[in-house]
Amino acid sequence: MTETLWQRTDEWVGTEVEDSFVMINLETGTYLTLNATANAVWDMLETPHTQSAVEASLLDQFDVPAADCTTAVTTLLTKMHAMKLAAPV
């Protein structure tokens, strides 16, 4: 069984502001701020990646237990999909 590939959408743009990454949806004007973890995922999703690949990258970058990472990435991808930040490809 093949894992789903995720990629960010083109509806959002952003930039670093101090210690955060601020984004705006070009169609709706909605804005949000990503923390370091969400920003790392956003950067990765410039090209398609599986959830497992995202988790492996985060485990290399952050000191977090693998089970917590899986839970956090699952939650984040669900939220990103709901906000149209990222989608399965």
Secondary structure, 3 states (H helix, E strand, C coil): CCCCEEEECCCEEEEEECCEEEEEECCCCCEEEECHHHHHHHHHCCCCEEHHHHHHHHHHHCCCCHHHHHHHHHHHHHHHHHCCCEEEC
